[in-house]
Amino acid sequence: MNYKTLIFLLLLSTVVQADEFDMLDEIDKTEDTKAFAAEKNFLNARLKLNYQYSDGTDSTKTFYLNLNKNEKNYQVDVRIIGNEDDYSLNIKELYYKGKISEKNLFEIGRVNVKEGVARGFNPTDYFKGTTSLTLSTDPKERKDNRLGSLLIQDTMFFDNVTLKAIYSPKIAVDSDKILSDKEHYGLHLDETNYRDRGSLYLGYSGVKDVSSSVILHMNEDDLNVGLNLSYISGAWIFYNESSIKDEKLYQSTLGVNYTSEDSIVTSLEYIYNRDGFNRNEWDRWFSNIKINPLLAREFGERRAKASREELVMSRDTLFLLSRASDIETNLDASVMVWMNPYDKSTLSQIGLEYALQDEIQTNVYLRNYRGENDTEYGSSADSYQVLIEGEYYF
């Protein structure tokens, strides 16, 4: 039996053998909990229609059909995505949940692992950077809707301590094969399992109002140390999330979260990325583009790569997110801002989300890229975008 056959049997066993074991319920690992929560359907389904108008680039029309099932012993999440020219079938998650003991649980299969206390950028989210199946620029939406990696995860729970180990293997696959990015229905393992990765996680919650965790993450020959710390004081939450590589601070997010008496939740973060562009490097990039306009294409490719890999391009970045629930019956509103402190350029978004019925929701988001042509956000091909979404749960 070759390794390809073994992988397929592993994924298949996630579903067909699911009822053979006694499992514990998993807590809210799908974003579709509001869809018929009280009913016991064979599958939960969501249809989303998106229209994104851009003033500088082509507009986009996309439909998403999400089929998911979250049971005590397995999770499956399939996305069918189509536009005017193409369609694809994507297995976002497909894994088996088991237990060795009441306090020792494991998962095996395709899992979307998400780590970190920060809202805008997560330095300790070491499994980020795989394909995100959404047009949203909201960091949480991008994390929740990305393809999971093929891995095995084991978690042990003690009184105030959580221990977790994850291993995700590198899988070498031929191009245009079902295990890679074959047109319409490939598994994209060349994007999700492109290198050997492993994490050891230690979480501690024994101090009142304080949560902390340490993560040792090996990315082939690259060792990272991740630190998460949060402290709650009334309506305030103070937090820091950092990643250390080569014995130096590599990436860090320092943030504060406040919930007002009107239930408006606001997060403000300062983000540091050691490998990002500092002020001089930004100036040098745009000076070189003026001399050689062909470099604009390379810069655009870098921007797209950073977005794909869920990275920030600048050495320093400011992030703001404020969300108000039920400003009117069934109507939520949000404001999100990314700012480059060197050139003062911004990417801002205003959003309205309205539930027409329990099964139907509409969302409208207006994005604005503001700044001079030689700035991070002002150099975007679009000055604004409008994203309209309609969602139906059935």
BALOBA-1460 file (C-alpha; in Angstrom, 3 decimals):
// residues 394
<rec num="1" residu="m" x="0.000" y="0.000" z="0.000"/>
<rec num="2" residu="n" x="1.560" y="3.324" z="-1.034"/>
<rec num="3" residu="y" x="1.284" y="6.537" z="1.011"/>
<rec num="4" residu="k" x="-1.476" y="8.003" z="-1.210"/>
<rec num="5" residu="t" x="-3.735" y="5.009" z="-0.589"/>
<rec num="6" residu="l" x="-2.998" y="5.210" z="3.133"/>
<rec num="7" residu="i" x="-4.000" y="8.879" z="3.272"/>
<rec num="8" residu="f" x="-7.278" y="8.239" z="1.469"/>
<rec num="9" residu="l" x="-8.141" y="5.378" z="3.799"/>
<rec num="10" residu="l" x="-7.337" y="7.590" z="6.765"/>
<rec num="11" residu="l" x="-9.638" y="10.348" z="5.566"/>
<rec num="12" residu="l" x="-12.364" y="7.864" z="4.677"/>
<rec num="13" residu="s" x="-12.192" y="6.207" z="8.082"/>
<rec num="14" residu="t" x="-12.905" y="9.572" z="9.672"/>
<rec num="15" residu="v" x="-16.501" y="9.261" z="8.476"/>
<rec num="16" residu="v" x="-17.332" y="5.611" z="7.986"/>
<rec num="17" residu="q" x="-15.941" y="4.430" z="11.347"/>
<rec num="18" residu="a" x="-17.149" y="7.416" z="13.353"/>
<rec num="19" residu="d" x="-19.757" y="5.563" z="15.408"/>
<rec num="20" residu="e" x="-17.475" y="2.795" z="16.610"/>
<rec num="21" residu="f" x="-15.996" y="4.794" z="19.472"/>
<rec num="22" residu="d" x="-17.322" y="6.613" z="22.541"/>
<rec num="23" residu="m" x="-16.355" y="10.290" z="22.153"/>
<rec num="24" residu="l" x="-16.734" y="13.524" z="24.066"/>
<rec num="25" residu="d" x="-18.627" y="16.463" z="22.639"/>
<rec num="26" residu="e" x="-16.471" y="19.150" z="21.084"/>
<rec num="27" residu="i" x="-17.157" y="22.763" z="22.040"/>
<rec num="28" residu="d" x="-18.180" y="25.093" z="19.194"/>
<rec num="29" residu="k" x="-15.652" y="24.301" z="16.502"/>
<rec num="30" residu="t" x="-17.854" y="25.422" z="13.635"/>
<rec num="31" residu="e" x="-18.876" y="28.957" z="12.783"/>
<rec num="32" residu="d" x="-22.369" y="27.872" z="11.708"/>
<rec num="33" residu="t" x="-23.851" y="27.291" z="15.159"/>
<rec num="34" residu="k" x="-26.781" y="29.598" z="14.532"/>
<rec num="35" residu="a" x="-28.110" y="27.464" z="11.680"/>
<rec num="36" residu="f" x="-30.966" y="25.353" z="13.084"/>
<rec num="37" residu="a" x="-29.131" y="24.696" z="16.317"/>
<rec num="38" residu="a" x="-32.065" y="22.817" z="17.842"/>
<rec num="39" residu="e" x="-32.688" y="20.540" z="14.883"/>
<rec num="40" residu="k" x="-30.827" y="17.337" z="14.201"/>
<rec num="41" residu="n" x="-30.240" y="17.429" z="10.459"/>
<rec num="42" residu="f" x="-28.107" y="14.931" z="8.619"/>
<rec num="43" residu="l" x="-26.003" y="17.875" z="7.433"/>
<rec num="44" residu="n" x="-25.997" y="21.567" z="8.233"/>
<rec num="45" residu="a" x="-26.005" y="23.596" z="5.042"/>
<rec num="46" residu="r" x="-25.352" y="27.231" z="4.216"/>
<rec num="47" residu="l" x="-25.581" y="28.978" z="0.867"/>
<rec num="48" residu="k" x="-23.766" y="32.305" z="0.525"/>
<rec num="49" residu="l" x="-23.896" y="34.602" z="-2.493"/>
<rec num="50" residu="n" x="-21.204" y="37.292" z="-2.733"/>
<rec num="51" residu="y" x="-20.857" y="40.288" z="-4.983"/>
<rec num="52" residu="q" x="-17.742" y="42.425" z="-4.630"/>
<rec num="53" residu="y" x="-17.540" y="45.666" z="-6.590"/>
<rec num="54" residu="s" x="-14.056" y="47.157" z="-6.973"/>
<rec num="55" residu="d" x="-13.421" y="50.527" z="-8.587"/>
<rec num="56" residu="g" x="-9.934" y="49.678" z="-9.893"/>
<rec num="57" residu="t" x="-10.042" y="45.947" z="-10.569"/>
<rec num="58" residu="d" x="-12.585" y="43.451" z="-11.866"/>
<rec num="59" residu="s" x="-15.702" y="42.894" z="-9.811"/>
<rec num="60" residu="t" x="-16.353" y="39.403" z="-8.439"/>
<rec num="61" residu="k" x="-19.475" y="37.267" z="-8.200"/>
<rec num="62" residu="t" x="-19.098" y="34.138" z="-6.081"/>
<rec num="63" residu="f" x="-21.336" y="31.518" z="-4.512"/>
<rec num="64" residu="y" x="-20.415" y="29.281" z="-1.585"/>
<rec num="65" residu="l" x="-22.215" y="26.119" z="-0.585"/>
<rec num="66" residu="n" x="-21.080" y="24.936" z="2.841"/>
<rec num="67" residu="l" x="-22.009" y="21.438" z="4.051"/>
<rec num="68" residu="n" x="-20.861" y="20.607" z="7.556"/>
<rec num="69" residu="k" x="-21.474" y="18.154" z="10.358"/>
<rec num="70" residu="n" x="-19.985" y="18.463" z="13.845"/>
<rec num="71" residu="e" x="-20.603" y="15.311" z="15.868"/>
<rec num="72" residu="k" x="-19.071" y="14.047" z="19.098"/>
<rec num="73" residu="n" x="-16.718" y="11.769" z="17.201"/>
<rec num="74" residu="y" x="-16.115" y="13.469" z="13.862"/>
<rec num="75" residu="q" x="-16.150" y="16.796" z="12.032"/>
<rec num="76" residu="v" x="-16.665" y="17.296" z="8.308"/>
<rec num="77" residu="d" x="-16.802" y="20.623" z="6.472"/>
<rec num="78" residu="v" x="-17.043" y="20.777" z="2.675"/>
<rec num="79" residu="r" x="-17.116" y="23.960" z="0.578"/>
<rec num="80" residu="i" x="-18.282" y="24.183" z="-3.027"/>
<rec num="81" residu="i" x="-17.200" y="27.518" z="-4.494"/>
<rec num="82" residu="g" x="-18.083" y="28.881" z="-7.912"/>
<rec num="83" residu="n" x="-17.950" y="32.061" z="-9.971"/>
<rec num="84" residu="e" x="-18.790" y="33.026" z="-13.536"/>
<rec num="85" residu="d" x="-15.810" y="31.094" z="-14.931"/>
<rec num="86" residu="d" x="-14.983" y="28.231" z="-12.601"/>
<rec num="87" residu="y" x="-15.930" y="26.123" z="-9.595"/>
<rec num="88" residu="s" x="-14.126" y="24.002" z="-7.014"/>
<rec num="89" residu="l" x="-14.945" y="21.454" z="-4.332"/>
<rec num="90" residu="n" x="-12.878" y="21.904" z="-1.165"/>
<rec num="91" residu="i" x="-12.631" y="19.694" z="1.914"/>
<rec num="92" residu="k" x="-12.000" y="22.349" z="4.543"/>
<rec num="93" residu="e" x="-11.987" y="19.932" z="7.478"/>
<rec num="94" residu="l" x="-12.417" y="16.193" z="7.827"/>
<rec num="95" residu="y" x="-11.199" y="14.566" z="11.016"/>
<rec num="96" residu="y" x="-11.910" y="11.926" z="13.599"/>
<rec num="97" residu="k" x="-12.231" y="12.721" z="17.321"/>
<rec num="98" residu="g" x="-11.190" y="10.079" z="19.782"/>
<rec num="99" residu="k" x="-10.236" y="9.739" z="23.415"/>
<rec num="100" residu="i" x="-7.605" y="7.716" z="25.201"/>
<rec num="101" residu="s" x="-9.091" y="8.635" z="28.576"/>
<rec num="102" residu="e" x="-11.594" y="11.149" z="29.944"/>
<rec num="103" residu="k" x="-8.828" y="13.772" z="30.032"/>
<rec num="104" residu="n" x="-6.878" y="12.744" z="26.938"/>
<rec num="105" residu="l" x="-8.475" y="13.517" z="23.576"/>
<rec num="106" residu="f" x="-7.070" y="13.265" z="20.074"/>
<rec num="107" residu="e" x="-7.999" y="14.332" z="16.550"/>
<rec num="108" residu="i" x="-6.665" y="12.941" z="13.312"/>
<rec num="109" residu="g" x="-7.352" y="14.072" z="9.761"/>
<rec num="110" residu="r" x="-7.656" y="17.520" z="8.166"/>
<rec num="111" residu="v" x="-7.958" y="20.094" z="10.971"/>
<rec num="112" residu="n" x="-7.915" y="23.887" z="10.884"/>
<rec num="113" residu="v" x="-5.706" y="24.679" z="13.909"/>
<rec num="114" residu="k" x="-6.003" y="28.262" z="15.208"/>
<rec num="115" residu="e" x="-3.940" y="29.667" z="18.075"/>
<rec num="116" residu="g" x="-3.481" y="33.046" z="19.725"/>
<rec num="117" residu="v" x="-5.262" y="35.626" z="21.878"/>
<rec num="118" residu="a" x="-4.901" y="38.580" z="19.475"/>
<rec num="119" residu="r" x="-7.688" y="39.729" z="17.161"/>
<rec num="120" residu="g" x="-5.938" y="41.363" z="14.201"/>
<rec num="121" residu="f" x="-2.724" y="39.351" z="13.794"/>
<rec num="122" residu="n" x="-1.676" y="36.134" z="15.551"/>
<rec num="123" residu="p" x="2.099" y="35.521" z="15.745"/>
<rec num="124" residu="t" x="1.560" y="32.099" z="17.400"/>
<rec num="125" residu="d" x="-0.925" y="30.896" z="14.786"/>
<rec num="126" residu="y" x="1.777" y="28.713" z="13.259"/>
<rec num="127" residu="f" x="-0.539" y="26.773" z="10.951"/>
<rec num="128" residu="k" x="-1.745" y="29.887" z="9.156"/>
<rec num="129" residu="g" x="-0.987" y="30.645" z="5.540"/>
<rec num="130" residu="t" x="-3.107" y="28.021" z="3.841"/>
<rec num="131" residu="t" x="-5.865" y="28.777" z="1.359"/>
<rec num="132" residu="s" x="-8.619" y="30.954" z="2.854"/>
<rec num="133" residu="l" x="-12.020" y="30.339" z="1.290"/>
<rec num="134" residu="t" x="-13.514" y="33.815" z="1.684"/>
<rec num="135" residu="l" x="-13.458" y="37.316" z="0.210"/>
<rec num="136" residu="s" x="-13.540" y="38.866" z="3.672"/>
<rec num="137" residu="t" x="-10.630" y="40.951" z="5.004"/>
<rec num="138" residu="d" x="-11.683" y="40.301" z="8.608"/>
<rec num="139" residu="p" x="-8.849" y="38.291" z="10.255"/>
<rec num="140" residu="k" x="-11.253" y="36.027" z="12.144"/>
<rec num="141" residu="e" x="-13.234" y="35.246" z="8.996"/>
<rec num="142" residu="r" x="-10.028" y="34.394" z="7.169"/>
<rec num="143" residu="k" x="-8.894" y="32.065" z="9.960"/>
<rec num="144" residu="d" x="-12.268" y="30.357" z="10.320"/>
<rec num="145" residu="n" x="-12.598" y="29.730" z="6.577"/>
<rec num="146" residu="r" x="-9.192" y="28.417" z="5.597"/>
<rec num="147" residu="l" x="-8.297" y="24.866" z="4.613"/>
<rec num="148" residu="g" x="-7.079" y="22.711" z="7.469"/>
<rec num="149" residu="s" x="-3.836" y="20.751" z="7.445"/>
<rec num="150" residu="l" x="-3.572" y="16.961" z="7.555"/>
<rec num="151" residu="l" x="-2.314" y="16.265" z="11.093"/>
<rec num="152" residu="i" x="-2.692" y="14.419" z="14.366"/>
<rec num="153" residu="q" x="-3.422" y="16.351" z="17.570"/>
<rec num="154" residu="d" x="-3.421" y="15.028" z="21.128"/>
<rec num="155" residu="t" x="-4.686" y="17.092" z="24.096"/>
<rec num="156" residu="m" x="-4.465" y="16.320" z="27.826"/>
<rec num="157" residu="f" x="-6.406" y="18.257" z="30.482"/>
<rec num="158" residu="f" x="-5.426" y="18.682" z="34.129"/>
<rec num="159" residu="d" x="-6.805" y="20.995" z="36.847"/>
<rec num="160" residu="n" x="-5.233" y="24.249" z="35.628"/>
<rec num="161" residu="v" x="-3.003" y="22.915" z="32.876"/>
<rec num="162" residu="t" x="-3.599" y="21.937" z="29.251"/>
<rec num="163" residu="l" x="-0.979" y="19.993" z="27.291"/>
<rec num="164" residu="k" x="-1.242" y="19.580" z="23.529"/>
<rec num="165" residu="a" x="0.958" y="18.037" z="20.844"/>
<rec num="166" residu="i" x="0.458" y="18.438" z="17.076"/>
<rec num="167" residu="y" x="2.286" y="16.869" z="14.158"/>
<rec num="168" residu="s" x="1.596" y="17.747" z="10.524"/>
<rec num="169" residu="p" x="3.766" y="15.916" z="7.951"/>
<rec num="170" residu="k" x="5.164" y="17.211" z="4.711"/>
<rec num="171" residu="i" x="3.431" y="15.474" z="1.812"/>
<rec num="172" residu="a" x="5.190" y="15.589" z="-1.523"/>
<rec num="173" residu="v" x="2.633" y="15.284" z="-4.319"/>
<rec num="174" residu="d" x="2.726" y="15.687" z="-8.073"/>
<rec num="175" residu="s" x="1.087" y="18.743" z="-9.573"/>
<rec num="176" residu="d" x="-2.388" y="18.403" z="-11.085"/>
<rec num="177" residu="k" x="-3.178" y="15.351" z="-8.977"/>
<rec num="178" residu="i" x="-6.117" y="14.924" z="-6.621"/>
<rec num="179" residu="l" x="-3.794" y="15.287" z="-3.595"/>
<rec num="180" residu="s" x="-2.599" y="18.667" z="-4.859"/>
<rec num="181" residu="d" x="-4.424" y="21.527" z="-6.559"/>
<rec num="182" residu="k" x="-6.081" y="19.568" z="-9.342"/>
<rec num="183" residu="e" x="-8.709" y="21.650" z="-11.094"/>
<rec num="184" residu="h" x="-12.157" y="21.594" z="-9.473"/>
<rec num="185" residu="y" x="-11.600" y="18.977" z="-6.710"/>
<rec num="186" residu="g" x="-7.965" y="18.738" z="-5.565"/>
<rec num="187" residu="l" x="-7.129" y="18.386" z="-1.857"/>
<rec num="188" residu="h" x="-4.426" y="21.127" z="-1.972"/>
<rec num="189" residu="l" x="-2.092" y="19.136" z="0.283"/>
<rec num="190" residu="d" x="0.794" y="20.848" z="-1.499"/>
<rec num="191" residu="e" x="-0.455" y="24.094" z="0.122"/>
<rec num="192" residu="t" x="-1.497" y="22.798" z="3.535"/>
<rec num="193" residu="n" x="1.213" y="20.171" z="4.099"/>
<rec num="194" residu="y" x="4.130" y="21.792" z="2.297"/>
<rec num="195" residu="r" x="6.605" y="21.079" z="5.135"/>
<rec num="196" residu="d" x="6.979" y="19.081" z="8.362"/>
<rec num="197" residu="r" x="5.516" y="20.981" z="11.301"/>
<rec num="198" residu="g" x="5.021" y="20.152" z="14.954"/>
<rec num="199" residu="s" x="3.896" y="22.000" z="18.087"/>
<rec num="200" residu="l" x="4.022" y="21.406" z="21.838"/>
<rec num="201" residu="y" x="1.520" y="23.552" z="23.744"/>
<rec num="202" residu="l" x="1.358" y="24.233" z="27.494"/>
<rec num="203" residu="g" x="-1.535" y="26.335" z="28.811"/>
<rec num="204" residu="y" x="-1.946" y="27.475" z="32.422"/>
<rec num="205" residu="s" x="-4.979" y="29.150" z="34.066"/>
<rec num="206" residu="g" x="-4.199" y="28.787" z="37.766"/>
<rec num="207" residu="v" x="-3.952" y="32.523" z="38.491"/>
<rec num="208" residu="k" x="-7.209" y="34.435" z="38.853"/>
<rec num="209" residu="d" x="-8.111" y="36.531" z="35.781"/>
<rec num="210" residu="v" x="-4.895" y="35.490" z="34.024"/>
<rec num="211" residu="s" x="-4.493" y="33.014" z="31.160"/>
<rec num="212" residu="s" x="-1.154" y="32.049" z="29.669"/>
<rec num="213" residu="s" x="0.351" y="29.572" z="27.255"/>
<rec num="214" residu="v" x="3.717" y="28.614" z="25.807"/>
<rec num="215" residu="i" x="4.104" y="26.961" z="22.403"/>
<rec num="216" residu="l" x="7.222" y="25.295" z="21.010"/>
<rec num="217" residu="h" x="6.787" y="25.053" z="17.262"/>
<rec num="218" residu="m" x="9.197" y="23.290" z="14.900"/>
<rec num="219" residu="n" x="8.865" y="24.279" z="11.248"/>
<rec num="220" residu="e" x="11.321" y="21.784" z="9.734"/>
<rec num="221" residu="d" x="14.664" y="23.283" z="10.904"/>
<rec num="222" residu="d" x="13.082" y="26.471" z="12.227"/>
<rec num="223" residu="l" x="12.313" y="26.557" z="15.983"/>
<rec num="224" residu="n" x="9.808" y="29.111" z="17.264"/>
<rec num="225" residu="v" x="8.737" y="29.884" z="20.835"/>
<rec num="226" residu="g" x="5.236" y="31.332" z="21.169"/>
<rec num="227" residu="l" x="3.907" y="33.156" z="24.232"/>
<rec num="228" residu="n" x="0.285" y="34.149" z="24.979"/>
<rec num="229" residu="l" x="-0.742" y="36.164" z="28.034"/>
<rec num="230" residu="s" x="-4.063" y="37.817" z="28.876"/>
<rec num="231" residu="y" x="-5.414" y="39.586" z="31.958"/>
<rec num="232" residu="i" x="-9.063" y="40.493" z="32.638"/>
<rec num="233" residu="s" x="-9.938" y="43.536" z="34.770"/>
<rec num="234" residu="g" x="-13.637" y="44.297" z="34.753"/>
<rec num="235" residu="a" x="-14.649" y="45.379" z="31.243"/>
<rec num="236" residu="w" x="-11.002" y="45.430" z="30.109"/>
<rec num="237" residu="i" x="-8.821" y="42.669" z="28.712"/>
<rec num="238" residu="f" x="-5.090" y="43.284" z="28.270"/>
<rec num="239" residu="y" x="-3.143" y="40.796" z="26.177"/>
<rec num="240" residu="n" x="0.118" y="40.065" z="24.461"/>
<rec num="241" residu="e" x="0.943" y="37.422" z="21.863"/>
<rec num="242" residu="s" x="4.551" y="36.978" z="20.758"/>
<rec num="243" residu="s" x="6.732" y="34.640" z="18.742"/>
<rec num="244" residu="i" x="10.477" y="34.323" z="19.250"/>
<rec num="245" residu="k" x="12.815" y="32.968" z="16.584"/>
<rec num="246" residu="d" x="16.625" y="32.914" z="16.503"/>
<rec num="247" residu="e" x="16.589" y="34.042" z="20.174"/>
<rec num="248" residu="k" x="15.033" y="37.370" z="19.135"/>
<rec num="249" residu="l" x="11.533" y="38.770" z="19.172"/>
<rec num="250" residu="y" x="10.185" y="37.899" z="15.740"/>
<rec num="251" residu="q" x="6.545" y="38.991" z="15.823"/>
<rec num="252" residu="s" x="4.390" y="40.437" z="18.572"/>
<rec num="253" residu="t" x="0.895" y="41.837" z="19.103"/>
<rec num="254" residu="l" x="0.138" y="44.005" z="22.122"/>
<rec num="255" residu="g" x="-3.549" y="44.730" z="22.595"/>
<rec num="256" residu="v" x="-6.375" y="45.937" z="24.787"/>
<rec num="257" residu="n" x="-10.052" y="45.019" z="24.544"/>
<rec num="258" residu="y" x="-12.901" y="46.989" z="26.123"/>
<rec num="259" residu="t" x="-16.607" y="46.181" z="26.371"/>
<rec num="260" residu="s" x="-18.831" y="49.198" z="27.001"/>
<rec num="261" residu="e" x="-22.095" y="49.274" z="28.937"/>
<rec num="262" residu="d" x="-23.846" y="49.306" z="25.547"/>
<rec num="263" residu="s" x="-22.085" y="46.021" z="24.643"/>
<rec num="264" residu="i" x="-19.797" y="47.655" z="22.102"/>
<rec num="265" residu="v" x="-16.617" y="45.565" z="21.971"/>
<rec num="266" residu="t" x="-13.479" y="47.393" z="20.846"/>
<rec num="267" residu="s" x="-9.959" y="46.014" z="20.317"/>
<rec num="268" residu="l" x="-6.870" y="48.146" z="19.688"/>
<rec num="269" residu="e" x="-3.564" y="46.476" z="18.799"/>
<rec num="270" residu="y" x="0.022" y="47.357" z="18.026"/>
<rec num="271" residu="i" x="1.634" y="44.755" z="15.760"/>
<rec num="272" residu="y" x="5.387" y="44.241" z="15.350"/>
<rec num="273" residu="n" x="6.865" y="42.129" z="12.528"/>
<rec num="274" residu="r" x="10.650" y="41.933" z="12.475"/>
<rec num="275" residu="d" x="10.727" y="40.878" z="8.805"/>
<rec num="276" residu="g" x="8.379" y="43.644" z="7.670"/>
<rec num="277" residu="f" x="9.352" y="46.872" z="5.888"/>
<rec num="278" residu="n" x="10.519" y="49.751" z="8.080"/>
<rec num="279" residu="r" x="10.164" y="53.415" z="7.074"/>
<rec num="280" residu="n" x="13.339" y="53.481" z="4.951"/>
<rec num="281" residu="e" x="12.467" y="50.235" z="3.204"/>
<rec num="282" residu="w" x="8.997" y="51.510" z="2.294"/>
<rec num="283" residu="d" x="10.520" y="54.716" z="0.882"/>
<rec num="284" residu="r" x="13.114" y="52.724" z="-1.057"/>
<rec num="285" residu="w" x="10.463" y="50.457" z="-2.607"/>
<rec num="286" residu="f" x="8.371" y="53.290" z="-3.970"/>
<rec num="287" residu="s" x="11.428" y="55.284" z="-5.120"/>
<rec num="288" residu="n" x="12.594" y="52.255" z="-7.107"/>
<rec num="289" residu="i" x="9.111" y="51.785" z="-8.591"/>
<rec num="290" residu="k" x="9.186" y="55.378" z="-9.883"/>
<rec num="291" residu="i" x="12.525" y="54.646" z="-11.579"/>
<rec num="292" residu="n" x="11.466" y="51.214" z="-12.838"/>
<rec num="293" residu="p" x="7.649" y="50.850" z="-13.100"/>
<rec num="294" residu="l" x="8.050" y="47.129" z="-13.792"/>
<rec num="295" residu="l" x="8.813" y="46.691" z="-10.077"/>
<rec num="296" residu="a" x="5.169" y="47.534" z="-9.347"/>
<rec num="297" residu="r" x="4.253" y="44.033" z="-10.502"/>
<rec num="298" residu="e" x="6.742" y="42.472" z="-8.078"/>
<rec num="299" residu="f" x="5.377" y="44.643" z="-5.277"/>
<rec num="300" residu="g" x="1.828" y="43.540" z="-6.110"/>
<rec num="301" residu="e" x="2.921" y="39.907" z="-5.958"/>
<rec num="302" residu="r" x="4.468" y="40.508" z="-2.531"/>
<rec num="303" residu="r" x="1.257" y="42.102" z="-1.336"/>
<rec num="304" residu="a" x="-0.796" y="39.143" z="-2.588"/>
<rec num="305" residu="k" x="1.619" y="36.668" z="-0.972"/>
<rec num="306" residu="a" x="1.407" y="38.455" z="2.386"/>
<rec num="307" residu="s" x="-2.391" y="38.363" z="2.222"/>
<rec num="308" residu="r" x="-2.392" y="34.680" z="1.289"/>
<rec num="309" residu="e" x="-0.049" y="33.797" z="4.145"/>
<rec num="310" residu="e" x="-1.957" y="35.982" z="6.645"/>
<rec num="311" residu="l" x="1.058" y="38.209" z="7.296"/>
<rec num="312" residu="v" x="1.500" y="41.955" z="7.744"/>
<rec num="313" residu="m" x="3.889" y="43.711" z="5.352"/>
<rec num="314" residu="s" x="5.052" y="46.532" z="7.631"/>
<rec num="315" residu="r" x="7.521" y="46.398" z="10.528"/>
<rec num="316" residu="d" x="4.919" y="48.251" z="12.625"/>
<rec num="317" residu="t" x="1.132" y="48.226" z="12.177"/>
<rec num="318" residu="l" x="-1.867" y="49.512" z="14.127"/>
<rec num="319" residu="f" x="-5.178" y="47.645" z="14.140"/>
<rec num="320" residu="l" x="-8.608" y="48.683" z="15.432"/>
<rec num="321" residu="l" x="-11.821" y="46.676" z="15.506"/>
<rec num="322" residu="s" x="-15.071" y="47.812" z="17.097"/>
<rec num="323" residu="r" x="-18.308" y="45.826" z="16.968"/>
<rec num="324" residu="a" x="-21.800" y="46.763" z="18.176"/>
<rec num="325" residu="s" x="-24.483" y="44.080" z="18.455"/>
<rec num="326" residu="d" x="-28.204" y="44.756" z="18.062"/>
<rec num="327" residu="i" x="-27.954" y="48.474" z="17.385"/>
<rec num="328" residu="e" x="-31.420" y="47.794" z="16.020"/>
<rec num="329" residu="t" x="-33.297" y="44.515" z="16.196"/>
<rec num="330" residu="n" x="-31.183" y="41.853" z="14.403"/>
<rec num="331" residu="l" x="-28.736" y="44.523" z="13.121"/>
<rec num="332" residu="d" x="-25.002" y="44.481" z="13.976"/>
<rec num="333" residu="a" x="-22.396" y="47.018" z="12.932"/>
<rec num="334" residu="s" x="-18.601" y="46.962" z="12.848"/>
<rec num="335" residu="v" x="-15.639" y="49.199" z="12.069"/>
<rec num="336" residu="m" x="-12.178" y="47.853" z="11.230"/>
<rec num="337" residu="v" x="-9.016" y="49.867" z="10.512"/>
<rec num="338" residu="w" x="-5.477" y="48.837" z="9.541"/>
<rec num="339" residu="m" x="-2.919" y="51.673" z="9.652"/>
<rec num="340" residu="n" x="0.707" y="51.985" z="8.563"/>
<rec num="341" residu="p" x="2.175" y="54.412" z="11.152"/>
<rec num="342" residu="y" x="5.082" y="55.387" z="8.847"/>
<rec num="343" residu="d" x="3.057" y="56.790" z="5.949"/>
<rec num="344" residu="k" x="-0.339" y="57.148" z="7.727"/>
<rec num="345" residu="s" x="-2.112" y="55.169" z="4.994"/>
<rec num="346" residu="t" x="-5.127" y="53.100" z="6.063"/>
<rec num="347" residu="l" x="-7.401" y="50.256" z="5.057"/>
<rec num="348" residu="s" x="-10.769" y="50.800" z="6.733"/>
<rec num="349" residu="q" x="-13.985" y="48.825" z="6.601"/>
<rec num="350" residu="i" x="-17.510" y="49.592" z="7.784"/>
<rec num="351" residu="g" x="-19.893" y="46.638" z="7.994"/>
<rec num="352" residu="l" x="-23.602" y="46.076" z="8.586"/>
<rec num="353" residu="e" x="-25.058" y="42.613" z="9.202"/>
<rec num="354" residu="y" x="-28.817" y="42.131" z="9.292"/>
<rec num="355" residu="a" x="-30.758" y="38.928" z="9.986"/>
<rec num="356" residu="l" x="-33.980" y="39.025" z="7.973"/>
<rec num="357" residu="q" x="-35.068" y="35.727" z="9.519"/>
<rec num="358" residu="d" x="-33.379" y="32.939" z="11.472"/>
<rec num="359" residu="e" x="-32.435" y="31.369" z="8.137"/>
<rec num="360" residu="i" x="-31.516" y="34.473" z="6.117"/>
<rec num="361" residu="q" x="-28.824" y="37.073" z="6.723"/>
<rec num="362" residu="t" x="-27.512" y="39.941" z="4.610"/>
<rec num="363" residu="n" x="-24.146" y="41.672" z="5.055"/>
<rec num="364" residu="v" x="-22.756" y="44.825" z="3.469"/>
<rec num="365" residu="y" x="-19.121" y="45.920" z="3.848"/>
<rec num="366" residu="l" x="-17.527" y="49.089" z="2.494"/>
<rec num="367" residu="r" x="-13.730" y="49.122" z="2.320"/>
<rec num="368" residu="n" x="-11.622" y="52.195" z="1.692"/>
<rec num="369" residu="y" x="-7.909" y="52.331" z="0.842"/>
<rec num="370" residu="r" x="-6.618" y="55.783" z="1.794"/>
<rec num="371" residu="g" x="-3.170" y="57.295" z="1.284"/>
<rec num="372" residu="e" x="-0.798" y="58.709" z="-1.311"/>
<rec num="373" residu="n" x="0.221" y="56.568" z="-4.288"/>
<rec num="374" residu="d" x="3.590" y="55.846" z="-2.669"/>
<rec num="375" residu="t" x="2.117" y="54.390" z="0.555"/>
<rec num="376" residu="e" x="1.217" y="50.865" z="1.622"/>
<rec num="377" residu="y" x="-2.564" y="51.134" z="1.335"/>
<rec num="378" residu="g" x="-2.721" y="54.116" z="-1.017"/>
<rec num="379" residu="s" x="-0.862" y="52.086" z="-3.653"/>
<rec num="380" residu="s" x="-3.639" y="49.487" z="-3.793"/>
<rec num="381" residu="a" x="-5.203" y="48.963" z="-7.215"/>
<rec num="382" residu="d" x="-8.576" y="49.833" z="-5.658"/>
<rec num="383" residu="s" x="-9.486" y="52.965" z="-3.755"/>
<rec num="384" residu="y" x="-12.649" y="51.305" z="-2.447"/>
<rec num="385" residu="q" x="-14.576" y="48.040" z="-2.573"/>
<rec num="386" residu="v" x="-18.155" y="47.091" z="-1.735"/>
<rec num="387" residu="l" x="-18.862" y="43.525" z="-0.621"/>
<rec num="388" residu="i" x="-22.489" y="42.379" z="-0.474"/>
<rec num="389" residu="e" x="-23.343" y="38.970" z="0.977"/>
<rec num="390" residu="g" x="-26.555" y="37.016" z="1.254"/>
<rec num="391" residu="e" x="-26.623" y="33.882" z="3.442"/>
<rec num="392" residu="y" x="-29.279" y="31.216" z="3.663"/>
<rec num="393" residu="y" x="-29.155" y="28.399" z="6.262"/>
<rec num="394" residu="f" x="-31.079" y="25.238" z="5.587"/>
